[in-house]
């Protein structure tokens, strides 16, 4: 099948797929500003924000099951379903907030479902990409995916901040809903082969789960990058959960200023993704992962002690540069070392391993912020993330080849 795929520059289905991701990412960045401000408006409590993020991440505990779903069922239909459900739910809560009818119990329920849809979508997307491009183009499309994500980070937050300052966060969620509908249209325009097992080949759920876990545990390059991510994701979640609260309630930035701050981070990350794609042809992935993860942890520490707008912008930009360097390397390692029939399960198992503590970390962020303030919460997150970078120095990762 791979021989029939077009050259990357002429691979229009892949570009349409990435276009759908662009508008979806665009909506996600608006969502990241709107939800905290809605929670702040309704409750004024960072603990409530911690609960919101924890609920949104709880579906990661069943992430291995999403891998089975992605490997057994039609991935295109799964992606379409996830986009449609998120479109409807975000439009609903946006409209309810505009009319002053949104209650926290409903918001808690909706973010839980959106989190579940996100888990399924991300696993299905990961498994679908190798069917859209040739193996030699995996690093290129993963870097492109990171680049368009960062492009959305560049544009969307400032747009979202402006909308929120002129109207209210409910309208931002309506735009987020429209973005998911546009993503739905983009995915519906492409064809994806269905390579799921035939009925006589279907194993038990337990056997499928075991196969994914065994592969990850035996493939040391994937295992050790997952271990590093467990630590760094725990720390970064302490930061991300409380970041908007910190900027709005502690630093006293306006919604427009918060949007601009996040947008400047996107500008740096676009450069980071481009640079990573260039240097990965010459520099081993281990060095890229260690340096980028170390920079990411230090950037969070700098953010925690910064009060001036310019220093907040710089530290946030350094962090997004780091993320844009780490993500495509991790994804390429997994996609290259994993057989196609295991792609969904390996990605889902890896996400389960690396995100298993995220709901606890998000709730802990709200608790620490309530008792000790947002500065302390972010500082602790930065220290933990910095520590996680040193796991990338494990000797097994020296054997990780460059996948070009």
C-alpha positions as CSV (number, residue, x, y, z in Angstrom):
1,X,0.0,0.0,0.0
2,X,2.8,2.4,0.9
3,X,4.2,2.3,-2.7
4,X,0.8,3.6,-4.0
5,X,0.9,6.7,-1.7
6,X,1.9,9.9,-3.5
7,X,5.0,12.0,-2.7
8,X,4.6,14.2,0.3
9,X,4.4,17.4,-1.6
10,X,1.5,16.0,-3.7
11,X,-0.3,14.1,-0.9
12,X,-3.5,16.2,-0.9
13,X,-5.5,13.8,1.3
14,X,-2.9,14.2,4.0
15,X,-3.0,18.0,3.6
16,X,-6.8,18.0,3.9
17,X,-6.4,15.9,7.1
18,X,-3.9,18.4,8.5
19,X,-6.2,21.2,7.5
20,X,-8.9,19.6,9.6
21,X,-6.5,19.4,12.4
22,X,-5.6,23.1,12.0
23,X,-9.2,24.3,12.6
24,X,-9.6,21.7,15.4
25,X,-6.4,22.9,17.1
26,X,-7.6,26.5,16.6
27,X,-10.8,25.8,18.5
28,X,-8.9,24.0,21.2
29,X,-6.7,27.0,22.0
30,X,-9.8,29.2,22.4
31,X,-11.3,26.5,24.6
32,X,-8.2,26.6,26.9
33,X,-8.8,30.3,27.6
34,X,-12.6,30.2,27.7
35,X,-13.2,27.3,30.1
36,X,-11.0,28.7,33.0
37,X,-12.6,32.1,32.7
38,X,-16.1,30.5,32.8
39,X,-15.1,28.6,35.9
40,X,-13.7,31.7,37.4
41,X,-16.9,33.6,36.6
42,X,-19.1,30.9,38.1
43,X,-17.1,29.8,41.2
44,X,-14.0,32.0,41.5
45,X,-12.1,28.9,42.8
46,X,-8.9,27.4,41.5
47,X,-9.9,24.2,43.1
48,X,-12.9,24.0,40.8
49,X,-10.5,24.5,37.8
50,X,-8.5,21.6,39.1
51,X,-11.6,19.4,39.2
52,X,-12.5,20.5,35.7
53,X,-9.1,19.5,34.3
54,X,-9.0,16.3,36.3
55,X,-12.4,15.2,34.9
56,X,-11.3,16.0,31.4
57,X,-8.2,13.8,31.9
58,X,-9.9,10.9,33.7
59,X,-10.6,9.1,30.4
60,X,-6.9,8.5,30.1
61,X,-7.4,5.7,32.6
62,X,-9.2,3.8,30.0
63,X,-6.9,4.9,27.1
64,X,-5.8,1.3,26.3
65,X,-9.4,0.5,25.4
66,X,-9.4,3.4,23.0
67,X,-6.5,1.7,21.3
68,X,-8.5,-1.5,20.8
69,X,-11.4,0.7,19.4
70,X,-9.0,2.4,17.0
71,X,-7.5,-1.0,15.8
72,X,-10.9,-2.8,15.6
73,X,-13.2,-0.2,14.1
74,X,-13.2,2.1,11.1
75,X,-10.9,4.9,12.1
76,X,-12.5,7.5,9.8
77,X,-15.9,6.9,11.3
78,X,-14.4,7.2,14.8
79,X,-12.8,10.6,13.9
80,X,-16.1,11.8,12.5
81,X,-18.1,10.8,15.6
82,X,-15.6,12.5,17.9
83,X,-15.7,15.7,16.0
84,X,-19.6,15.7,15.8
85,X,-20.1,15.0,19.5
86,X,-17.6,17.7,20.6
87,X,-19.2,20.2,18.1
88,X,-22.7,19.6,19.7
89,X,-21.6,19.7,23.3
90,X,-19.4,22.8,23.1
91,X,-22.2,24.7,21.2
92,X,-24.6,23.7,24.0
93,X,-22.5,24.8,27.0
94,X,-21.5,28.0,25.1
95,X,-25.2,28.9,24.5
96,X,-26.1,28.1,28.1
97,X,-23.4,30.3,29.5
98,X,-24.4,33.2,27.2
99,X,-27.9,33.0,28.6
100,X,-26.7,32.6,32.2
101,X,-28.1,29.0,32.5
102,X,-24.9,27.0,32.8
103,X,-24.4,25.1,36.0
104,X,-21.2,23.5,37.2
105,X,-22.6,20.0,37.3
106,X,-23.4,20.2,33.6
107,X,-20.0,21.7,32.8
108,X,-18.3,18.8,34.8
109,X,-20.3,16.3,32.8
110,X,-19.6,17.9,29.4
111,X,-15.8,18.2,30.0
112,X,-15.7,14.5,31.0
113,X,-17.3,13.4,27.7
114,X,-15.2,15.8,25.7
115,X,-12.1,14.3,27.4
116,X,-13.2,10.8,26.3
117,X,-13.8,11.9,22.7
118,X,-10.4,13.6,22.7
119,X,-8.8,10.3,23.8
120,X,-10.5,8.3,21.1
121,X,-9.7,11.0,18.4
122,X,-6.1,11.3,19.3
123,X,-5.5,7.6,19.2
124,X,-7.4,7.2,15.9
125,X,-5.5,10.1,14.4
126,X,-2.2,8.6,15.4
127,X,-3.1,5.3,13.9
128,X,-4.5,6.9,10.7
129,X,-1.4,9.0,9.8
130,X,0.8,6.0,8.7
131,X,-1.9,5.1,6.2
132,X,-1.9,8.5,4.6
133,X,1.9,9.0,4.0
134,X,4.9,6.9,3.1
135,X,7.1,5.7,6.0
136,X,9.9,8.1,4.9
137,X,7.5,11.0,5.3
138,X,6.4,10.3,8.9
139,X,8.8,12.7,10.5
140,X,7.8,15.4,8.0
141,X,4.1,15.0,8.6
142,X,4.5,14.8,12.4
143,X,6.6,18.0,12.2
144,X,3.9,19.6,10.0
145,X,1.2,18.5,12.6
146,X,3.2,20.1,15.3
147,X,3.8,23.2,13.2
148,X,0.1,23.7,12.4
149,X,-0.7,23.2,16.1
150,X,1.7,25.9,16.9
151,X,0.2,28.1,14.1
152,X,-3.1,27.8,15.9
153,X,-1.4,28.7,19.2
154,X,-0.1,31.8,17.4
155,X,-3.4,33.0,16.1
156,X,-6.3,31.5,18.2
157,X,-5.5,32.8,21.7
158,X,-5.4,36.4,20.6
159,X,-8.6,36.0,18.7
160,X,-10.2,34.2,21.7
161,X,-9.0,36.8,24.1
162,X,-10.5,39.6,21.9
163,X,-13.8,37.8,21.6
164,X,-14.0,37.2,25.4
165,X,-13.1,40.8,26.1
166,X,-15.8,42.2,23.7
167,X,-18.5,39.6,24.6
168,X,-18.0,36.7,26.9
169,X,-16.4,33.2,27.0
170,X,-19.7,31.6,25.7
171,X,-19.2,33.0,22.3
172,X,-15.6,31.6,22.2
173,X,-17.1,28.2,22.8
174,X,-19.5,28.7,20.0
175,X,-16.5,29.3,17.7
176,X,-14.8,26.2,19.1
177,X,-18.0,24.3,18.2
178,X,-17.8,25.6,14.6
179,X,-14.2,24.6,14.4
180,X,-15.0,21.0,15.2
181,X,-17.7,21.0,12.5
182,X,-15.2,22.2,10.0
183,X,-12.8,19.4,11.1
184,X,-15.7,17.0,10.6
185,X,-16.1,18.2,7.0
186,X,-12.3,17.8,6.3
187,X,-12.1,14.3,7.7
188,X,-15.2,13.3,5.7
189,X,-13.4,14.3,2.5
190,X,-10.6,11.7,2.8
191,X,-10.5,7.9,2.6
192,X,-8.9,5.7,5.1
193,X,-8.4,2.0,4.6
194,X,-10.0,-0.2,7.3
195,X,-7.5,-2.9,8.3
196,X,-9.3,-4.1,11.3
197,X,-9.3,-7.8,12.1
198,X,-11.8,-10.1,10.4
199,X,-14.3,-11.8,12.7
200,X,-12.4,-15.0,13.0
201,X,-9.2,-13.1,14.0
202,X,-10.8,-11.0,16.8
203,X,-9.1,-11.7,20.1
204,X,-10.5,-11.0,23.5
205,X,-10.2,-7.5,24.9
206,X,-7.8,-8.8,27.5
207,X,-5.6,-10.4,24.9
208,X,-5.6,-7.1,22.9
209,X,-4.7,-5.1,25.9
210,X,-1.9,-7.5,26.8
211,X,-0.5,-7.3,23.3
212,X,-0.2,-3.5,23.4
213,X,1.3,-3.5,26.9
214,X,3.8,-6.3,26.1
215,X,5.0,-4.5,23.0
216,X,5.6,-1.2,24.9
217,X,7.4,-2.9,27.7
218,X,9.6,-4.9,25.4
219,X,10.4,-1.9,23.1
220,X,12.8,0.0,25.4
221,X,13.0,3.1,23.2
222,X,9.2,3.6,23.7
223,X,9.3,2.5,27.3
224,X,11.9,4.9,28.5
225,X,10.6,7.9,26.6
226,X,7.2,7.1,28.3
227,X,8.9,7.0,31.7
228,X,10.4,10.4,31.0
229,X,7.0,11.8,29.9
230,X,5.3,10.5,33.1
231,X,7.4,12.8,35.2
232,X,7.5,15.8,32.9
233,X,3.7,15.6,32.2
234,X,2.9,15.5,35.9
235,X,4.9,18.7,36.4
236,X,3.6,20.5,33.4
237,X,0.0,19.6,34.4
238,X,0.5,21.4,37.7
239,X,1.5,24.5,35.6
240,X,-1.1,24.2,32.8
241,X,-4.1,23.6,35.1
242,X,-3.6,26.8,36.9
243,X,-1.9,29.0,34.3
244,X,-4.9,31.0,33.1
245,X,-6.0,31.5,36.8
246,X,-2.5,32.7,37.6
247,X,-2.4,35.2,34.7
248,X,-5.9,36.5,35.3
249,X,-6.4,36.4,39.1
250,X,-2.8,36.7,40.4
251,X,-0.9,38.7,37.8
252,X,-4.1,40.6,36.8
253,X,-3.8,40.4,33.1
254,X,-6.8,41.1,30.9
255,X,-8.2,38.4,28.5
256,X,-6.6,40.2,25.6
257,X,-3.2,40.2,27.2
258,X,-3.5,36.5,28.1
259,X,-4.4,35.9,24.4
260,X,-1.3,37.8,23.2
261,X,0.9,36.0,25.7
262,X,-0.2,32.6,24.4
263,X,0.0,33.7,20.8
264,X,3.6,34.8,21.2
265,X,4.3,31.3,22.6
266,X,2.9,29.9,19.4
267,X,5.3,32.0,17.3
268,X,8.2,30.6,19.1
269,X,6.9,27.1,18.8
270,X,6.5,27.3,15.0
271,X,10.2,28.1,14.9
272,X,10.9,25.3,17.3
273,X,9.1,22.7,15.1
274,X,10.9,23.9,12.0
275,X,14.3,23.8,13.7
276,X,13.6,20.3,15.1
277,X,12.8,19.0,11.6
278,X,16.1,20.3,10.3
279,X,18.4,19.3,13.1
280,X,16.8,15.8,13.5
281,X,18.6,14.9,10.2
282,X,21.9,15.5,12.0
283,X,21.3,15.2,15.7
284,X,20.3,12.0,17.5
285,X,16.8,12.1,19.0
286,X,18.2,11.5,22.5
287,X,20.0,14.8,22.5
288,X,17.0,16.7,21.1
289,X,14.7,15.1,23.7
290,X,17.0,15.8,26.7
291,X,17.8,19.4,25.7
292,X,14.2,20.3,24.9
293,X,12.7,18.7,28.0
294,X,15.3,20.4,30.2
295,X,14.5,23.8,28.6
296,X,10.8,23.1,29.1
297,X,11.2,22.5,32.8
298,X,13.4,25.6,33.3
299,X,10.9,27.7,31.4
300,X,8.1,26.7,33.9
301,X,10.4,27.7,36.8
302,X,11.0,31.1,35.1
303,X,7.3,31.6,34.6
304,X,6.6,31.0,38.3
305,X,8.9,33.8,39.4
306,X,8.0,36.3,36.5
307,X,5.6,39.2,37.0
308,X,6.4,41.5,34.1
309,X,4.5,40.8,30.9
310,X,7.6,40.5,28.8
311,X,9.3,37.9,31.0
312,X,6.1,35.9,31.1
313,X,6.0,36.0,27.3
314,X,9.6,34.9,27.0
315,X,9.3,32.0,29.5
316,X,6.1,30.8,27.9
317,X,7.7,30.9,24.4
318,X,10.6,28.8,25.6
319,X,8.2,26.2,27.0
320,X,6.3,25.9,23.7
321,X,9.5,25.7,21.8
322,X,10.5,22.7,24.0
323,X,7.1,21.0,23.5
324,X,7.3,21.5,19.7
325,X,10.7,19.8,19.7
326,X,9.7,16.8,21.9
327,X,6.4,15.8,20.4
328,X,7.3,15.0,16.8
329,X,10.3,13.0,18.0
330,X,8.2,10.9,20.4
331,X,5.5,10.3,17.8
332,X,8.0,9.3,15.1
333,X,9.7,6.9,17.4
334,X,6.4,5.2,18.2
335,X,5.1,5.1,14.7
336,X,8.4,3.8,13.2
337,X,8.9,1.0,15.7
338,X,5.3,-0.2,15.9
339,X,3.7,-2.6,13.4
340,X,0.6,-1.1,11.7
341,X,-1.8,-3.5,13.3
342,X,-0.7,-2.4,16.8
343,X,-0.5,1.4,16.1
344,X,-3.7,2.2,18.0
345,X,-2.9,0.0,21.0
346,X,0.7,1.2,21.3
347,X,-0.3,4.8,21.2
348,X,-3.2,4.4,23.6
349,X,-1.0,2.3,26.0
350,X,1.7,4.9,25.9
351,X,-0.8,7.7,26.6
352,X,-2.2,5.7,29.5
353,X,1.3,5.3,30.9
354,X,2.4,8.9,30.5
355,X,-0.9,10.5,31.5
356,X,-2.1,8.1,34.3
357,X,-1.2,10.7,37.0
358,X,-2.6,13.7,35.2
359,X,-6.1,13.7,36.8
360,X,-4.4,13.6,40.2
361,X,-1.9,16.3,39.2
362,X,-4.7,18.6,38.0
363,X,-6.6,18.2,41.2
364,X,-3.4,18.7,43.2
365,X,-2.8,21.9,41.3
366,X,-6.1,23.3,42.5
367,X,-5.4,22.2,46.1
368,X,-1.9,23.7,46.3
369,X,-3.1,26.9,44.6
370,X,-5.9,27.2,47.2
371,X,-3.5,26.9,50.1
372,X,-0.2,28.3,48.8
373,X,-1.0,30.4,45.8
374,X,-0.5,29.9,42.0
375,X,3.2,31.0,42.1
376,X,4.1,28.0,44.4
377,X,2.1,25.6,42.3
378,X,3.8,26.5,39.1
379,X,7.3,26.5,40.7
380,X,6.7,22.9,42.0
381,X,5.6,21.9,38.5
382,X,8.7,23.3,36.9
383,X,11.0,21.5,39.3
384,X,9.3,18.2,38.7
385,X,9.4,18.7,34.9
386,X,13.1,19.6,35.0
387,X,13.9,16.4,36.8
388,X,12.0,14.3,34.2
389,X,14.4,15.5,31.4
390,X,17.3,13.5,32.8
391,X,15.5,10.2,32.1
392,X,16.2,10.8,28.4
393,X,19.9,10.3,29.2
394,X,19.4,6.6,29.8
395,X,21.9,4.6,27.7
396,X,19.2,2.6,25.9
397,X,18.1,5.8,24.1
398,X,21.6,6.1,22.6
399,X,20.6,3.3,20.3
400,X,17.5,5.2,19.0
401,X,18.2,5.8,15.3
402,X,17.3,8.8,13.3
403,X,14.1,8.1,11.4
404,X,14.7,9.9,8.1
